[in-house]
Amino acid sequence: MTLRALPACLLAAALCSALAVVYSSHIVRELYSKQQSVEYQQWALQEDYSRLLLEHSTLASPHRIISIAQDDLAMQPPQLSVHRLVQFQGGQQR
């Protein structure tokens, strides 16, 4: 390699390095943008999940279930006179 070719090679290496820095900066910015988007989606999904948990606990409350059973389905607890006690003795039913 001659002395004249050395500055040209150094200039080409510097240009390639500068382009690589620009390209890597661009990639980093794109990835950061995608990360922000995913974090926003995670936040929205967590908010929906919290809302669904609250709705589930409201719908599954014992008071609401008893109210629906009595009012809508006309269900009543069995009368004490209907209860029978079954005892097992020695593996056979009496």
GIHUKA-V637494 format. One record per residue. N is the residue number from 0. RES is the residue in one small letter. SS is DSSP state (alpha for helix, beta for strand, coil for the rest). PHI is phi as a letter, one per 30 degrees, with the letter a starting at -180 (none if undefined). Layout:
N;RES;SS;PHI
N;RES;SS;PHI
This chain:
0;m;coil;none
1;t;coil;d
2;l;alpha;d
3;r;alpha;d
4;a;alpha;d
5;l;alpha;d
6;p;alpha;d
7;a;alpha;d
8;c;alpha;d
9;l;alpha;d
10;l;alpha;d
11;a;alpha;d
12;a;alpha;d
13;a;alpha;d
14;l;alpha;d
15;c;alpha;d
16;s;alpha;d
17;a;alpha;d
18;l;alpha;d
19;a;alpha;d
20;v;alpha;d
21;v;alpha;d
22;y;alpha;d
23;s;alpha;d
24;s;alpha;d
25;h;alpha;d
26;i;alpha;d
27;v;alpha;d
28;r;alpha;d
29;e;alpha;d
30;l;alpha;d
31;y;alpha;d
32;s;alpha;d
33;k;alpha;d
34;q;alpha;d
35;q;alpha;d
36;s;alpha;d
37;v;alpha;d
38;e;alpha;d
39;y;alpha;d
40;q;alpha;d
41;q;alpha;d
42;w;alpha;d
43;a;alpha;d
44;l;alpha;d
45;q;alpha;d
46;e;alpha;d
47;d;alpha;d
48;y;alpha;d
49;s;alpha;d
50;r;alpha;d
51;l;alpha;d
52;l;alpha;d
53;l;alpha;d
54;e;alpha;d
55;h;alpha;d
56;s;alpha;d
57;t;alpha;d
58;l;alpha;d
59;a;coil;c
60;s;coil;d
61;p;alpha;e
62;h;alpha;d
63;r;alpha;d
64;i;alpha;d
65;i;alpha;d
66;s;alpha;d
67;i;alpha;d
68;a;alpha;d
69;q;alpha;d
70;d;alpha;d
71;d;coil;d
72;l;coil;c
73;a;coil;h
74;m;coil;c
75;q;coil;b
76;p;coil;d
77;p;coil;d
78;q;coil;d
79;l;alpha;d
80;s;alpha;d
81;v;alpha;d
82;h;coil;d
83;r;coil;b
84;l;coil;c
85;v;coil;c
86;q;coil;c
87;f;beta;c
88;q;beta;b
89;g;coil;i
90;g;coil;i
91;q;beta;c
92;q;beta;d
93;r;coil;c
